[in-house]
Amino acid sequence: MEQPVVSGTAHDPEGERFAFVGISNVPTDWARVLAALAGSGLTLSMLPGDSATVPAAGPPPAATAPSSAPTPTPTPTPTPVTRMTPPSVLDLHAYLLTAIGKAARRRLTDRLTARGLRLWHLTVMALLHDLGPQMKTALATRLDMNASDLVKIVNDLDRAGHVDCVRDTVDRRRVVVGLTDEGRTALAELSADIASTDDEVLAPLSPAERAQLGSLLRRVHRHLEPAPAGMVHEPPQGPLLHTDEDRETVPEECCGPADV
């Protein structure tokens, strides 16, 4: 049977069935098409409402005289497209920051995921290291986090042994969160791992250029997110992480009257 459109199911000699829809711009012998595609032995059954059943395909019939129907024009193979950034957006600093930040975040996320952590876990641990033990409410406020989300992050870190949560000796309603020794060790190892991410992202820059870029980014960050009193944006010379003696003491009055 020759027709331009056909649909149904087909099966091979082993009985494997699959759906089949054929569309052509000229009348087509679909049994021959199936035989050419899959060797031989395929049977096409028409769906209900179609006019006929195509018999099992055997060897292709002998060549016949050329048909008077026009030969369909072959569809050209699409040319592979190479990813590119429109040159005009490379002059937009906001675009560049977004694109570079996306690439850096993907690499950072991979490092954290390998340790069973997420970005918020790192952020909470770093803040506890820099500022010392904090109440949960103070942590949520400083990090601009929803209180319930903060509790989940702290619970994750507590189960991992990176932080401990204790009741304040003065006000038992307050829960104070602090880094454990295991948490400090984990943070130091994670910071070293993240440094390799910096090396990947900033590979085209020299050490001096990286330092200049960091200083400029911190200046922009300070403009967009002013720091609380006593917070230092520019890091001291030396390791990424500070010693216990370098931590800022957080005044008691910065915390709310009660904690969660």
Rosetta constraint file for C-alpha pairs under 8 A:
AtomPair CA 1 CA 28 HARMONIC 7.86 0.50
AtomPair CA 1 CA 29 HARMONIC 5.88 0.50
AtomPair CA 1 CA 30 HARMONIC 7.53 0.50
AtomPair CA 1 CA 52 HARMONIC 7.82 0.50
AtomPair CA 1 CA 54 HARMONIC 6.64 0.50
AtomPair CA 2 CA 27 HARMONIC 5.15 0.50
AtomPair CA 2 CA 28 HARMONIC 4.69 0.50
AtomPair CA 2 CA 29 HARMONIC 4.55 0.50
AtomPair CA 2 CA 30 HARMONIC 7.01 0.50
AtomPair CA 3 CA 26 HARMONIC 7.40 0.50
AtomPair CA 3 CA 27 HARMONIC 4.19 0.50
AtomPair CA 3 CA 28 HARMONIC 5.27 0.50
AtomPair CA 3 CA 29 HARMONIC 7.01 0.50
AtomPair CA 4 CA 22 HARMONIC 7.75 0.50
AtomPair CA 4 CA 23 HARMONIC 5.84 0.50
AtomPair CA 4 CA 24 HARMONIC 4.85 0.50
AtomPair CA 4 CA 25 HARMONIC 6.04 0.50
AtomPair CA 4 CA 26 HARMONIC 5.36 0.50
AtomPair CA 4 CA 27 HARMONIC 4.34 0.50
AtomPair CA 4 CA 28 HARMONIC 5.68 0.50
AtomPair CA 5 CA 21 HARMONIC 7.69 0.50
AtomPair CA 5 CA 22 HARMONIC 5.56 0.50
AtomPair CA 5 CA 23 HARMONIC 4.59 0.50
AtomPair CA 5 CA 24 HARMONIC 6.28 0.50
AtomPair CA 5 CA 27 HARMONIC 7.97 0.50
AtomPair CA 6 CA 21 HARMONIC 5.89 0.50
AtomPair CA 6 CA 22 HARMONIC 5.11 0.50
AtomPair CA 6 CA 23 HARMONIC 6.68 0.50
AtomPair CA 6 CA 30 HARMONIC 7.84 0.50
AtomPair CA 6 CA 46 HARMONIC 7.60 0.50
AtomPair CA 7 CA 19 HARMONIC 7.84 0.50
AtomPair CA 7 CA 20 HARMONIC 5.54 0.50
AtomPair CA 7 CA 21 HARMONIC 4.23 0.50
AtomPair CA 7 CA 22 HARMONIC 6.10 0.50
AtomPair CA 7 CA 46 HARMONIC 6.22 0.50
AtomPair CA 7 CA 47 HARMONIC 6.39 0.50
AtomPair CA 8 CA 19 HARMONIC 6.06 0.50
AtomPair CA 8 CA 20 HARMONIC 5.29 0.50
AtomPair CA 8 CA 21 HARMONIC 6.49 0.50
AtomPair CA 8 CA 44 HARMONIC 6.66 0.50
AtomPair CA 8 CA 45 HARMONIC 5.51 0.50
AtomPair CA 8 CA 46 HARMONIC 4.47 0.50
AtomPair CA 8 CA 47 HARMONIC 4.65 0.50
AtomPair CA 9 CA 17 HARMONIC 6.61 0.50
AtomPair CA 9 CA 18 HARMONIC 5.56 0.50
AtomPair CA 9 CA 19 HARMONIC 4.41 0.50
AtomPair CA 9 CA 20 HARMONIC 5.26 0.50
AtomPair CA 9 CA 44 HARMONIC 5.76 0.50
AtomPair CA 9 CA 45 HARMONIC 5.39 0.50
AtomPair CA 9 CA 46 HARMONIC 6.77 0.50
AtomPair CA 9 CA 47 HARMONIC 7.32 0.50
AtomPair CA 10 CA 17 HARMONIC 5.51 0.50
AtomPair CA 10 CA 18 HARMONIC 5.50 0.50
AtomPair CA 10 CA 19 HARMONIC 6.34 0.50
AtomPair CA 10 CA 20 HARMONIC 6.43 0.50
AtomPair CA 10 CA 42 HARMONIC 6.47 0.50
AtomPair CA 10 CA 43 HARMONIC 5.29 0.50
AtomPair CA 10 CA 44 HARMONIC 4.31 0.50
AtomPair CA 10 CA 45 HARMONIC 6.12 0.50
AtomPair CA 11 CA 15 HARMONIC 5.47 0.50
AtomPair CA 11 CA 16 HARMONIC 5.15 0.50
AtomPair CA 11 CA 17 HARMONIC 4.21 0.50
AtomPair CA 11 CA 18 HARMONIC 6.39 0.50
AtomPair CA 11 CA 42 HARMONIC 5.58 0.50
AtomPair CA 11 CA 43 HARMONIC 5.52 0.50
AtomPair CA 11 CA 44 HARMONIC 6.90 0.50
AtomPair CA 12 CA 16 HARMONIC 5.60 0.50
AtomPair CA 12 CA 17 HARMONIC 6.95 0.50
AtomPair CA 12 CA 41 HARMONIC 5.88 0.50
AtomPair CA 12 CA 42 HARMONIC 4.58 0.50
AtomPair CA 12 CA 43 HARMONIC 6.63 0.50
AtomPair CA 13 CA 41 HARMONIC 5.65 0.50
AtomPair CA 13 CA 42 HARMONIC 6.63 0.50
AtomPair CA 22 CA 30 HARMONIC 7.61 0.50
AtomPair CA 24 CA 28 HARMONIC 6.87 0.50
AtomPair CA 25 CA 72 HARMONIC 7.27 0.50
AtomPair CA 26 CA 69 HARMONIC 7.38 0.50
AtomPair CA 26 CA 72 HARMONIC 7.75 0.50
AtomPair CA 29 CA 33 HARMONIC 6.62 0.50
AtomPair CA 30 CA 34 HARMONIC 6.17 0.50
AtomPair CA 30 CA 54 HARMONIC 7.90 0.50
AtomPair CA 31 CA 35 HARMONIC 6.21 0.50
AtomPair CA 31 CA 42 HARMONIC 7.94 0.50
AtomPair CA 31 CA 43 HARMONIC 7.63 0.50
AtomPair CA 31 CA 44 HARMONIC 7.17 0.50
AtomPair CA 31 CA 54 HARMONIC 6.41 0.50
AtomPair CA 31 CA 55 HARMONIC 7.35 0.50
AtomPair CA 31 CA 56 HARMONIC 7.27 0.50
AtomPair CA 31 CA 57 HARMONIC 5.45 0.50
AtomPair CA 32 CA 36 HARMONIC 6.09 0.50
AtomPair CA 32 CA 57 HARMONIC 6.61 0.50
AtomPair CA 32 CA 60 HARMONIC 6.47 0.50
AtomPair CA 33 CA 37 HARMONIC 6.17 0.50
AtomPair CA 34 CA 38 HARMONIC 6.03 0.50
AtomPair CA 34 CA 39 HARMONIC 7.72 0.50
AtomPair CA 34 CA 40 HARMONIC 7.64 0.50
AtomPair CA 34 CA 42 HARMONIC 6.62 0.50
AtomPair CA 34 CA 57 HARMONIC 7.43 0.50
AtomPair CA 35 CA 39 HARMONIC 5.05 0.50
AtomPair CA 35 CA 40 HARMONIC 4.71 0.50
AtomPair CA 35 CA 41 HARMONIC 7.18 0.50
AtomPair CA 35 CA 42 HARMONIC 6.59 0.50
AtomPair CA 35 CA 57 HARMONIC 5.85 0.50
AtomPair CA 35 CA 58 HARMONIC 7.21 0.50
AtomPair CA 35 CA 59 HARMONIC 7.68 0.50
AtomPair CA 35 CA 60 HARMONIC 7.59 0.50
AtomPair CA 36 CA 40 HARMONIC 7.44 0.50
AtomPair CA 38 CA 42 HARMONIC 7.48 0.50
AtomPair CA 40 CA 57 HARMONIC 6.02 0.50
AtomPair CA 40 CA 58 HARMONIC 5.98 0.50
AtomPair CA 40 CA 59 HARMONIC 7.02 0.50
AtomPair CA 41 CA 56 HARMONIC 6.08 0.50
AtomPair CA 41 CA 57 HARMONIC 5.54 0.50
AtomPair CA 41 CA 58 HARMONIC 6.36 0.50
AtomPair CA 42 CA 56 HARMONIC 5.80 0.50
AtomPair CA 42 CA 57 HARMONIC 5.75 0.50
AtomPair CA 43 CA 54 HARMONIC 7.04 0.50
AtomPair CA 43 CA 55 HARMONIC 6.20 0.50
AtomPair CA 43 CA 56 HARMONIC 4.40 0.50
AtomPair CA 43 CA 57 HARMONIC 6.34 0.50
AtomPair CA 44 CA 53 HARMONIC 6.89 0.50
AtomPair CA 44 CA 54 HARMONIC 5.60 0.50
AtomPair CA 44 CA 55 HARMONIC 6.97 0.50
AtomPair CA 44 CA 56 HARMONIC 7.08 0.50
AtomPair CA 45 CA 53 HARMONIC 5.37 0.50
AtomPair CA 45 CA 54 HARMONIC 6.44 0.50
AtomPair CA 46 CA 50 HARMONIC 5.79 0.50
AtomPair CA 46 CA 51 HARMONIC 7.65 0.50
AtomPair CA 46 CA 52 HARMONIC 6.48 0.50
AtomPair CA 46 CA 53 HARMONIC 5.41 0.50
AtomPair CA 46 CA 54 HARMONIC 7.47 0.50
AtomPair CA 85 CA 89 HARMONIC 7.55 0.50
AtomPair CA 85 CA 90 HARMONIC 7.76 0.50
AtomPair CA 86 CA 90 HARMONIC 7.28 0.50
AtomPair CA 87 CA 91 HARMONIC 7.78 0.50
AtomPair CA 88 CA 92 HARMONIC 7.85 0.50
AtomPair CA 89 CA 95 HARMONIC 6.67 0.50
AtomPair CA 89 CA 96 HARMONIC 7.92 0.50
AtomPair CA 90 CA 95 HARMONIC 7.19 0.50
AtomPair CA 90 CA 96 HARMONIC 6.45 0.50
AtomPair CA 92 CA 96 HARMONIC 6.43 0.50
AtomPair CA 93 CA 97 HARMONIC 6.10 0.50
AtomPair CA 94 CA 98 HARMONIC 6.19 0.50
AtomPair CA 95 CA 99 HARMONIC 6.14 0.50
AtomPair CA 96 CA 100 HARMONIC 5.94 0.50
AtomPair CA 97 CA 101 HARMONIC 5.70 0.50
AtomPair CA 98 CA 102 HARMONIC 6.07 0.50
AtomPair CA 99 CA 103 HARMONIC 6.49 0.50
AtomPair CA 100 CA 104 HARMONIC 6.14 0.50
AtomPair CA 101 CA 105 HARMONIC 5.87 0.50
AtomPair CA 102 CA 106 HARMONIC 6.19 0.50
AtomPair CA 103 CA 107 HARMONIC 6.54 0.50
AtomPair CA 103 CA 201 HARMONIC 7.83 0.50
AtomPair CA 104 CA 108 HARMONIC 6.12 0.50
AtomPair CA 104 CA 197 HARMONIC 7.42 0.50
AtomPair CA 104 CA 198 HARMONIC 7.93 0.50
AtomPair CA 104 CA 201 HARMONIC 6.42 0.50
AtomPair CA 105 CA 109 HARMONIC 5.87 0.50
AtomPair CA 106 CA 110 HARMONIC 6.31 0.50
AtomPair CA 107 CA 111 HARMONIC 6.51 0.50
AtomPair CA 107 CA 197 HARMONIC 6.44 0.50
AtomPair CA 108 CA 112 HARMONIC 6.31 0.50
AtomPair CA 108 CA 194 HARMONIC 6.65 0.50
AtomPair CA 108 CA 197 HARMONIC 6.61 0.50
AtomPair CA 109 CA 113 HARMONIC 5.90 0.50
AtomPair CA 109 CA 118 HARMONIC 6.72 0.50
AtomPair CA 109 CA 119 HARMONIC 6.91 0.50
AtomPair CA 110 CA 114 HARMONIC 6.24 0.50
AtomPair CA 111 CA 115 HARMONIC 6.97 0.50
AtomPair CA 111 CA 193 HARMONIC 7.17 0.50
AtomPair CA 111 CA 194 HARMONIC 7.09 0.50
AtomPair CA 112 CA 116 HARMONIC 6.36 0.50
AtomPair CA 112 CA 117 HARMONIC 4.90 0.50
AtomPair CA 112 CA 118 HARMONIC 5.58 0.50
AtomPair CA 112 CA 119 HARMONIC 7.07 0.50
AtomPair CA 112 CA 190 HARMONIC 7.86 0.50
AtomPair CA 113 CA 117 HARMONIC 5.27 0.50
AtomPair CA 113 CA 118 HARMONIC 6.33 0.50
AtomPair CA 117 CA 121 HARMONIC 6.03 0.50
AtomPair CA 117 CA 122 HARMONIC 7.42 0.50
AtomPair CA 118 CA 122 HARMONIC 6.73 0.50
AtomPair CA 119 CA 123 HARMONIC 6.25 0.50
AtomPair CA 120 CA 124 HARMONIC 6.13 0.50
AtomPair CA 120 CA 153 HARMONIC 7.02 0.50
AtomPair CA 121 CA 125 HARMONIC 6.22 0.50
AtomPair CA 121 CA 153 HARMONIC 6.14 0.50
AtomPair CA 121 CA 154 HARMONIC 7.83 0.50
AtomPair CA 121 CA 157 HARMONIC 7.08 0.50
AtomPair CA 122 CA 126 HARMONIC 6.05 0.50
AtomPair CA 122 CA 187 HARMONIC 7.59 0.50
AtomPair CA 123 CA 127 HARMONIC 6.20 0.50
AtomPair CA 124 CA 128 HARMONIC 6.22 0.50
AtomPair CA 124 CA 139 HARMONIC 7.62 0.50
AtomPair CA 124 CA 154 HARMONIC 7.92 0.50
AtomPair CA 125 CA 129 HARMONIC 6.16 0.50
AtomPair CA 125 CA 162 HARMONIC 7.97 0.50
AtomPair CA 125 CA 163 HARMONIC 8.00 0.50
AtomPair CA 125 CA 179 HARMONIC 6.94 0.50
AtomPair CA 125 CA 183 HARMONIC 7.48 0.50
AtomPair CA 125 CA 187 HARMONIC 7.02 0.50
AtomPair CA 126 CA 130 HARMONIC 6.13 0.50
AtomPair CA 126 CA 187 HARMONIC 7.39 0.50
AtomPair CA 127 CA 131 HARMONIC 5.88 0.50
AtomPair CA 127 CA 132 HARMONIC 7.56 0.50
AtomPair CA 128 CA 132 HARMONIC 4.86 0.50
AtomPair CA 128 CA 133 HARMONIC 5.76 0.50
AtomPair CA 128 CA 134 HARMONIC 6.83 0.50
AtomPair CA 128 CA 177 HARMONIC 7.87 0.50
AtomPair CA 128 CA 178 HARMONIC 6.17 0.50
AtomPair CA 128 CA 179 HARMONIC 6.24 0.50
AtomPair CA 129 CA 179 HARMONIC 6.73 0.50
AtomPair CA 129 CA 184 HARMONIC 7.37 0.50
AtomPair CA 129 CA 242 HARMONIC 7.88 0.50
AtomPair CA 129 CA 244 HARMONIC 7.96 0.50
AtomPair CA 129 CA 247 HARMONIC 7.25 0.50
AtomPair CA 130 CA 242 HARMONIC 7.10 0.50
AtomPair CA 130 CA 246 HARMONIC 7.83 0.50
AtomPair CA 130 CA 247 HARMONIC 5.30 0.50
AtomPair CA 130 CA 248 HARMONIC 6.74 0.50
AtomPair CA 131 CA 247 HARMONIC 5.34 0.50
AtomPair CA 131 CA 248 HARMONIC 4.92 0.50
AtomPair CA 131 CA 249 HARMONIC 6.40 0.50
AtomPair CA 131 CA 250 HARMONIC 6.68 0.50
AtomPair CA 132 CA 178 HARMONIC 6.62 0.50
AtomPair CA 132 CA 179 HARMONIC 7.79 0.50
AtomPair CA 132 CA 247 HARMONIC 6.27 0.50
AtomPair CA 132 CA 248 HARMONIC 6.90 0.50
AtomPair CA 132 CA 249 HARMONIC 6.85 0.50
AtomPair CA 132 CA 250 HARMONIC 7.50 0.50
AtomPair CA 133 CA 176 HARMONIC 6.27 0.50
AtomPair CA 133 CA 177 HARMONIC 5.34 0.50
AtomPair CA 133 CA 178 HARMONIC 4.20 0.50
AtomPair CA 133 CA 179 HARMONIC 7.11 0.50
AtomPair CA 134 CA 138 HARMONIC 6.24 0.50
AtomPair CA 134 CA 139 HARMONIC 6.21 0.50
AtomPair CA 134 CA 176 HARMONIC 5.34 0.50
AtomPair CA 134 CA 177 HARMONIC 5.26 0.50
AtomPair CA 134 CA 178 HARMONIC 6.53 0.50
AtomPair CA 135 CA 139 HARMONIC 6.23 0.50
AtomPair CA 135 CA 174 HARMONIC 6.68 0.50
AtomPair CA 135 CA 175 HARMONIC 5.56 0.50
AtomPair CA 135 CA 176 HARMONIC 4.26 0.50
AtomPair CA 135 CA 177 HARMONIC 5.81 0.50
AtomPair CA 135 CA 255 HARMONIC 7.33 0.50
AtomPair CA 135 CA 259 HARMONIC 6.86 0.50
AtomPair CA 136 CA 140 HARMONIC 6.20 0.50
AtomPair CA 136 CA 147 HARMONIC 7.83 0.50
AtomPair CA 136 CA 150 HARMONIC 7.48 0.50
AtomPair CA 136 CA 151 HARMONIC 7.44 0.50
AtomPair CA 136 CA 175 HARMONIC 6.43 0.50
AtomPair CA 136 CA 176 HARMONIC 6.53 0.50
AtomPair CA 136 CA 177 HARMONIC 6.65 0.50
AtomPair CA 136 CA 259 HARMONIC 6.62 0.50
AtomPair CA 136 CA 260 HARMONIC 6.72 0.50
AtomPair CA 137 CA 141 HARMONIC 6.21 0.50
AtomPair CA 137 CA 147 HARMONIC 6.99 0.50
AtomPair CA 137 CA 255 HARMONIC 7.39 0.50
AtomPair CA 137 CA 256 HARMONIC 7.22 0.50
AtomPair CA 137 CA 259 HARMONIC 5.80 0.50
AtomPair CA 137 CA 260 HARMONIC 6.81 0.50
AtomPair CA 138 CA 142 HARMONIC 6.01 0.50
AtomPair CA 138 CA 254 HARMONIC 7.76 0.50
AtomPair CA 138 CA 255 HARMONIC 5.80 0.50
AtomPair CA 138 CA 256 HARMONIC 7.47 0.50
AtomPair CA 139 CA 143 HARMONIC 6.06 0.50
AtomPair CA 139 CA 150 HARMONIC 7.70 0.50
AtomPair CA 140 CA 144 HARMONIC 5.69 0.50
AtomPair CA 140 CA 145 HARMONIC 4.79 0.50
AtomPair CA 140 CA 146 HARMONIC 6.41 0.50
AtomPair CA 140 CA 147 HARMONIC 5.66 0.50
AtomPair CA 140 CA 150 HARMONIC 6.04 0.50
AtomPair CA 141 CA 145 HARMONIC 6.51 0.50
AtomPair CA 145 CA 149 HARMONIC 6.78 0.50
AtomPair CA 145 CA 150 HARMONIC 6.28 0.50
AtomPair CA 146 CA 150 HARMONIC 6.25 0.50
AtomPair CA 147 CA 151 HARMONIC 6.30 0.50
AtomPair CA 148 CA 152 HARMONIC 6.53 0.50
AtomPair CA 149 CA 153 HARMONIC 6.43 0.50
AtomPair CA 150 CA 154 HARMONIC 6.16 0.50
AtomPair CA 151 CA 155 HARMONIC 6.02 0.50
AtomPair CA 152 CA 156 HARMONIC 6.22 0.50
AtomPair CA 153 CA 157 HARMONIC 6.37 0.50
AtomPair CA 154 CA 158 HARMONIC 5.98 0.50
AtomPair CA 154 CA 163 HARMONIC 7.48 0.50
AtomPair CA 155 CA 159 HARMONIC 6.15 0.50
AtomPair CA 156 CA 160 HARMONIC 6.32 0.50
AtomPair CA 157 CA 161 HARMONIC 6.21 0.50
AtomPair CA 157 CA 162 HARMONIC 5.17 0.50
AtomPair CA 157 CA 163 HARMONIC 5.70 0.50
AtomPair CA 158 CA 162 HARMONIC 5.84 0.50
AtomPair CA 158 CA 163 HARMONIC 4.94 0.50
AtomPair CA 158 CA 164 HARMONIC 5.68 0.50
AtomPair CA 158 CA 165 HARMONIC 7.45 0.50
AtomPair CA 161 CA 180 HARMONIC 7.05 0.50
AtomPair CA 161 CA 182 HARMONIC 6.54 0.50
AtomPair CA 161 CA 183 HARMONIC 6.73 0.50
AtomPair CA 162 CA 179 HARMONIC 6.00 0.50
AtomPair CA 162 CA 180 HARMONIC 5.45 0.50
AtomPair CA 162 CA 181 HARMONIC 7.52 0.50
AtomPair CA 162 CA 182 HARMONIC 5.57 0.50
AtomPair CA 162 CA 183 HARMONIC 3.66 0.50
AtomPair CA 162 CA 184 HARMONIC 7.40 0.50
AtomPair CA 162 CA 186 HARMONIC 7.45 0.50
AtomPair CA 163 CA 177 HARMONIC 6.61 0.50
AtomPair CA 163 CA 178 HARMONIC 5.41 0.50
AtomPair CA 163 CA 179 HARMONIC 4.36 0.50
AtomPair CA 163 CA 180 HARMONIC 5.04 0.50
AtomPair CA 163 CA 183 HARMONIC 6.15 0.50
AtomPair CA 164 CA 177 HARMONIC 5.79 0.50
AtomPair CA 164 CA 178 HARMONIC 5.62 0.50
AtomPair CA 164 CA 179 HARMONIC 6.49 0.50
AtomPair CA 164 CA 180 HARMONIC 6.41 0.50
AtomPair CA 165 CA 175 HARMONIC 6.24 0.50
AtomPair CA 165 CA 176 HARMONIC 5.59 0.50
AtomPair CA 165 CA 177 HARMONIC 4.62 0.50
AtomPair CA 165 CA 178 HARMONIC 6.69 0.50
AtomPair CA 166 CA 175 HARMONIC 5.58 0.50
AtomPair CA 166 CA 176 HARMONIC 5.38 0.50
AtomPair CA 166 CA 177 HARMONIC 6.68 0.50
AtomPair CA 167 CA 171 HARMONIC 7.60 0.50
AtomPair CA 167 CA 172 HARMONIC 5.34 0.50
AtomPair CA 167 CA 173 HARMONIC 7.04 0.50
AtomPair CA 167 CA 174 HARMONIC 5.80 0.50
AtomPair CA 167 CA 175 HARMONIC 4.66 0.50
AtomPair CA 167 CA 176 HARMONIC 6.10 0.50
AtomPair CA 168 CA 172 HARMONIC 5.23 0.50
AtomPair CA 168 CA 173 HARMONIC 7.28 0.50
AtomPair CA 168 CA 174 HARMONIC 5.39 0.50
AtomPair CA 168 CA 175 HARMONIC 5.94 0.50
AtomPair CA 168 CA 176 HARMONIC 6.16 0.50
AtomPair CA 173 CA 258 HARMONIC 5.90 0.50
AtomPair CA 173 CA 259 HARMONIC 5.88 0.50
AtomPair CA 173 CA 260 HARMONIC 7.38 0.50
AtomPair CA 174 CA 258 HARMONIC 5.70 0.50
AtomPair CA 174 CA 259 HARMONIC 4.42 0.50
AtomPair CA 174 CA 260 HARMONIC 6.73 0.50
AtomPair CA 175 CA 259 HARMONIC 6.17 0.50
AtomPair CA 175 CA 260 HARMONIC 6.80 0.50
AtomPair CA 179 CA 183 HARMONIC 5.49 0.50
AtomPair CA 179 CA 184 HARMONIC 6.44 0.50
AtomPair CA 180 CA 184 HARMONIC 6.34 0.50
AtomPair CA 181 CA 185 HARMONIC 6.32 0.50
AtomPair CA 182 CA 186 HARMONIC 6.09 0.50
AtomPair CA 183 CA 187 HARMONIC 6.02 0.50
AtomPair CA 184 CA 188 HARMONIC 6.16 0.50
AtomPair CA 185 CA 189 HARMONIC 6.27 0.50
AtomPair CA 186 CA 190 HARMONIC 6.02 0.50
AtomPair CA 187 CA 191 HARMONIC 5.96 0.50
AtomPair CA 188 CA 192 HARMONIC 6.35 0.50
AtomPair CA 188 CA 241 HARMONIC 7.12 0.50
AtomPair CA 189 CA 193 HARMONIC 6.29 0.50
AtomPair CA 190 CA 194 HARMONIC 6.09 0.50
AtomPair CA 191 CA 195 HARMONIC 6.20 0.50
AtomPair CA 191 CA 240 HARMONIC 7.46 0.50
AtomPair CA 191 CA 241 HARMONIC 7.99 0.50
AtomPair CA 192 CA 196 HARMONIC 6.96 0.50
AtomPair CA 193 CA 197 HARMONIC 7.09 0.50
AtomPair CA 194 CA 198 HARMONIC 6.56 0.50
AtomPair CA 195 CA 199 HARMONIC 6.41 0.50
AtomPair CA 196 CA 200 HARMONIC 6.38 0.50
AtomPair CA 197 CA 201 HARMONIC 6.28 0.50
AtomPair CA 198 CA 202 HARMONIC 5.79 0.50
AtomPair CA 198 CA 203 HARMONIC 7.91 0.50
AtomPair CA 199 CA 203 HARMONIC 5.39 0.50
AtomPair CA 202 CA 210 HARMONIC 7.13 0.50
AtomPair CA 205 CA 209 HARMONIC 5.57 0.50
AtomPair CA 205 CA 210 HARMONIC 5.94 0.50
AtomPair CA 206 CA 210 HARMONIC 6.15 0.50
AtomPair CA 207 CA 211 HARMONIC 6.25 0.50
AtomPair CA 208 CA 212 HARMONIC 6.26 0.50
AtomPair CA 209 CA 213 HARMONIC 6.04 0.50
AtomPair CA 210 CA 214 HARMONIC 6.08 0.50
AtomPair CA 211 CA 215 HARMONIC 6.25 0.50
AtomPair CA 212 CA 216 HARMONIC 6.25 0.50
AtomPair CA 213 CA 217 HARMONIC 6.10 0.50
AtomPair CA 214 CA 218 HARMONIC 6.12 0.50
AtomPair CA 215 CA 219 HARMONIC 6.28 0.50
AtomPair CA 215 CA 234 HARMONIC 7.26 0.50
AtomPair CA 216 CA 220 HARMONIC 6.38 0.50
AtomPair CA 217 CA 221 HARMONIC 6.06 0.50
AtomPair CA 218 CA 222 HARMONIC 6.00 0.50
AtomPair CA 218 CA 233 HARMONIC 6.68 0.50
AtomPair CA 218 CA 234 HARMONIC 7.30 0.50
AtomPair CA 219 CA 223 HARMONIC 6.31 0.50
AtomPair CA 220 CA 224 HARMONIC 6.33 0.50
AtomPair CA 221 CA 225 HARMONIC 5.80 0.50
AtomPair CA 221 CA 226 HARMONIC 7.78 0.50
AtomPair CA 222 CA 226 HARMONIC 5.03 0.50
AtomPair CA 222 CA 227 HARMONIC 6.70 0.50
AtomPair CA 222 CA 233 HARMONIC 7.50 0.50
AtomPair CA 227 CA 231 HARMONIC 5.92 0.50
AtomPair CA 227 CA 232 HARMONIC 7.88 0.50
AtomPair CA 227 CA 233 HARMONIC 7.84 0.50
AtomPair CA 235 CA 240 HARMONIC 7.82 0.50
AtomPair CA 242 CA 246 HARMONIC 5.79 0.50
AtomPair CA 242 CA 247 HARMONIC 7.17 0.50
AtomPair CA 243 CA 247 HARMONIC 7.10 0.50
AtomPair CA 250 CA 254 HARMONIC 7.37 0.50
AtomPair CA 251 CA 255 HARMONIC 7.93 0.50
